[in-house]
């Protein structure tokens, strides 16, 4: 039986890379479709060989994501771990800060926030999520039909996306994009609960 296939976004660094290494280190590793807009660490790619199939692309591009999905047209996917995202810091403020003396909060205040930063953060954190999940729904549905346990979609949100938990202010782009992301995931759980009553259900999780 061929190995199962999973997809991990934001795979070149942070939690995404940690998940890639975890799954690649399993005694029987799955095929890992790793996605990021930054190059993948060559030492990790060399260590795990053909277990990891890396694709460098922008998750906000509908065409590029769909092109990748088309190459996996007949491949069942049992898990999507969506880790890709940005904090939404105003680049001009970040550039003004001295190395080693970074103040993250100062780069996302009411006074600092600008239109370009706000829109780019929404584009990646909110639209990028929907773009990835929608493109790979056919592969997830194939996974429903092919295994006994339901395929899962795990999307990394943030406590900062909670309106009720916001007691500090600031973080305009990041907070708003993650709150919108939560709304997107809620709609997905309603619109795509399964792929047919006889085939089981998709598992959705926002963490």
C-alpha positions in Angstrom: 0.0 0.0 0.0 1.5 3.4 -1.0 2.1 5.9 1.8 -0.7 8.4 2.7 -0.4 12.0 1.6 -0.5 15.1 3.7 -0.1 18.8 2.9 1.7 21.3 5.2 1.8 25.1 4.4 4.2 27.5 5.9 6.6 24.6 5.7 10.0 26.4 5.5 10.1 27.8 9.0 8.5 27.9 12.4 5.7 25.5 13.3 5.2 24.4 9.7 8.8 23.2 9.5 8.5 21.5 12.8 5.4 19.6 11.6 7.3 18.6 8.4 10.2 17.2 10.4 7.8 15.4 12.8 5.9 13.6 10.1 9.1 12.9 8.0 10.6 11.3 11.1 7.8 8.8 11.7 8.7 5.1 11.2 6.3 5.0 8.2 6.3 8.6 7.0 3.5 9.9 4.7 4.2 11.7 1.5 4.5 15.3 2.5 3.5 18.1 0.2 5.3 21.1 1.7 4.3 24.6 0.6 5.9 27.9 1.3 6.7 31.1 -0.5 10.3 30.9 0.8 12.9 28.3 -0.1 12.9 25.1 1.9 16.0 24.4 4.1 18.3 22.3 1.9 19.7 20.3 4.8 16.2 19.2 5.8 15.3 18.3 2.2 18.5 16.3 1.9 18.0 14.5 5.2 14.5 13.2 4.3 14.9 12.7 0.6 11.8 11.9 -1.4 9.5 11.9 1.6 9.2 15.7 1.3 7.9 17.2 -2.0 8.4 21.0 -1.7 6.6 23.6 -3.8 7.6 27.2 -3.5 4.5 29.3 -4.3 2.4 32.2 -3.1 -0.7 30.8 -1.4 -2.7 33.9 -2.4 -2.4 33.1 -6.1 -5.5 31.2 -7.1 -3.9 30.0 -10.3 -0.6 28.7 -8.8 -2.4 26.9 -6.0 -4.9 25.4 -8.5 -2.1 24.4 -10.8 -0.5 22.4 -7.9 -3.8 20.9 -6.9 -4.3 19.7 -10.5 -1.0 17.7 -10.4 -2.5 15.8 -7.4 -5.9 15.3 -9.1 -6.1 11.6 -8.3 -4.2 11.7 -5.0 -6.2 11.2 -1.7 -5.1 13.6 1.0 -5.7 12.6 4.6 -4.5 15.8 6.4 -4.0 19.5 5.7 -1.9 21.4 8.3 -2.3 25.0 7.4 0.4 27.0 9.2 1.1 29.8 6.7 0.5 33.3 7.9 2.1 36.6 8.8 1.9 38.9 11.8 1.0 42.1 9.9 3.7 44.5 11.0 4.1 47.8 9.1 7.4 47.3 7.2 8.4 51.0 7.4 8.3 50.9 11.2 10.1 47.6 11.3 12.9 49.1 9.2 13.3 52.1 11.4 13.9 50.0 14.5 17.4 49.1 15.5 18.7 45.6 15.3 18.3 43.9 18.6 15.9 46.6 19.9 12.7 45.4 18.2 9.4 46.5 19.6 6.7 44.4 17.8 3.8 46.2 19.4 5.0 49.6 18.0 4.9 48.2 14.5 1.1 47.5 14.6 -0.4 50.4 16.6 -3.4 52.6 15.6 -0.9 55.3 14.5 1.4 53.0 12.6 -1.1 50.8 10.7 -1.4 51.5 7.0 -3.7 50.2 4.2 -1.0 48.1 2.4 -0.1 46.2 5.6 -3.7 45.6 6.5 -4.7 44.3 3.1 -1.6 42.1 2.7 -2.3 40.5 6.1 -5.9 39.8 5.1 -4.7 38.4 1.8 -2.4 35.9 3.3 -4.0 35.0 6.6 -7.7 35.0 5.4 -7.9 34.6 1.6 -4.8 32.4 1.5 -6.4 29.9 3.9 -9.6 29.7 1.8 -7.6 29.5 -1.4 -5.7 26.5 -0.2 -8.6 24.6 1.4 -10.9 25.1 -1.6 -8.3 24.0 -4.1 -7.6 20.7 -2.3 -11.1 19.8 -1.4 -11.3 17.2 -4.2 -8.2 15.4 -2.7 -9.7 15.5 0.8 -12.9 14.0 -0.5 -10.8 11.2 -2.1 -9.3 10.7 1.3 -12.7 10.3 2.8 -13.5 7.5 0.4 -10.1 5.7 0.8 -9.5 5.4 4.5 -11.4 4.3 7.7 -10.7 7.5 9.7 -11.8 10.8 8.4 -9.3 13.2 6.7 -8.6 16.3 8.8 -8.0 20.0 8.1 -6.1 21.8 10.9 -5.9 25.5 10.6 -3.7 27.6 12.9 -5.5 30.6 14.2 -4.6 32.7 17.2 -6.0 33.9 20.6 -5.5 37.3 19.1 -8.4 36.5 16.7 -10.8 36.5 19.7 -12.7 39.7 20.1 -13.7 39.0 23.7 -10.1 38.3 24.6 -8.7 41.6 23.2 -7.9 43.6 26.3 -4.7 45.2 25.1 -5.7 46.8 21.8 -3.2 47.2 18.9 -2.4 44.4 16.5 -4.9 45.7 14.0 -4.0 43.7 10.9 -3.2 40.5 12.7 -6.2 40.5 15.0 -8.7 41.4 12.3 -7.3 38.8 9.8 -7.4 36.0 12.4 -11.0 36.9 13.4 -12.0 36.8 9.8 -10.1 33.5 9.4 -12.3 32.1 12.2 -15.4 33.2 10.4 -14.1 31.5 7.2 -13.5 28.2 9.0 -16.9 28.3 10.6 -18.5 28.7 7.2 -16.4 25.8 5.8 -17.6 23.5 8.5 -21.2 24.2 7.5 -20.7 24.3 3.7 -18.4 21.2 3.5 -19.3 18.9 6.4 -18.7 15.8 4.3 -18.4 14.4 0.8 -21.6 12.3 0.8 -23.4 10.5 3.6 -22.1 7.1 2.7 -18.4 8.1 2.7 -17.9 9.7 6.1 -17.1 13.3 7.1 -14.2 15.7 6.9 -12.7 16.7 10.2 -12.2 20.5 10.8 -10.1 21.9 13.6 -9.0 25.5 14.3 -6.2 25.8 16.8 
